[in-house]
Amino acid sequence: MLKQLPLCTSVQTREALSAEEAADLAVAFKALGDPVRLRLLSLIAAHDGGEACVCDLSAPFQLSGPTISHHLKVLREAGLVTSERRGTWIYYRAVPERIRLLSDVLVAEEVSA
């Protein structure tokens, strides 16, 4: 797992990304490049209270439990979700700051005429 930058200074100052920042953010973008993971993140973020049990995330897919777990692990390692074990279930929550950072990288600064 790559060290995730707590703050992406270049994005905030509208400068070009450093090599370290680009490598860190590329992991998250790559994780979202898979339709299953993109949908999983969407389901988690849209779930009541902003968190979802793994038991709630498996039903919409025709995938095995281990496959869903693998995709959730990729999202977690990319810093897009966090997880918490409660009894026998694991609950996932989206990380809004991380998602916002990805969004900020893609937003072009407006140039005034």
N, C-alpha and C positions, 0 to 999 in steps of 0.2 A: 504494500500500500504506500502510495506517495505521501509525503508530508504535505498536508493541506495548509495553504497560506491563510492565516486568520484575516488578513486584509490585503486586498489587491490594490496597492497604491496607484499603479498606472491607470487602472480603470477610473479611480476617483479623480485623478488629475488630468484625465483624458490624454495620456501619453501612450506611446506604444508599449505593449506588454514586454516585460523582461522574459528571458528564456525560461526562468524558473516559474514565473506566473503562467506563461503559455503552456508549459508542461503540466502544471497542476490543473488548469482549467480544461485542457484537452482530455484529461481522464473523465471529467464530468460530462463533457460534450459527447465523448465516445460512449459512455454509459447510456446516454439518452438516445444514441443512434440506433438502438434496438427497439422495435415497436412494442415488445412485451414490457420492457423496462419503462418506456415512456408512458405506457398505459398504467402500469403499476404505480408510478409516481403520481399520475393524475388521480387514480383511485384513492390513494392515501391522502393526498391534499384535499380532495373533495369529500372525504368521509366526515361524518359527524364528529366534531371536536378536533378535527385535523389529525386524527390518528386512527389506525386500523389494525385489527388483529390479523395475523397471518391466516387465520381460519376464514376471514371475510374476503381475503384477497385471492384465494385459490379458485373459488366458484366461477368467476367470469371467464376463466381460461380452460382450455382442454389440454392442460399440461400436468405432469406429475408434481407431487409435493416437492421432491428434491429439485426439480427444474425451477419451480417458483422460488424456492429458497436460494438457489444459485443467483437468480436475477436480483433478488432482494439484497444479497451479499454484495453484488457489484454496485448497486445503488448506494449501499452503506459505505463501501470502501471509497466511493467517489465523493462522499460527503453530502449526498443529496437527501439521505434519510438517516434517522437515528433509530435505534431499537432498544426495547426494554422488555426483559422477561418478567412475566407475571404468572406464577404458577407454571402450568405446562404450555402456555401460549406466549408468543412474542408479539409485541405491539410496535408498529412502525409509525413514525412521525416525519413529515417533510421538514427540511431545514430551509426556511424562507430566505435567510440571508445568503445562502449558497445559490439558491435559484435566482434571487435578485441579482447577484453578481454575474451570473451567466447572461442574464437579460441585459445588464448594463454593458457588457462587452459587445453585444450585438447592436446596441442603439448608437446610431451615428449622431454626432453633435451637429446641431443646426448651425449653419453659417449665415450670418446676417449680411445682407447686401449693402 
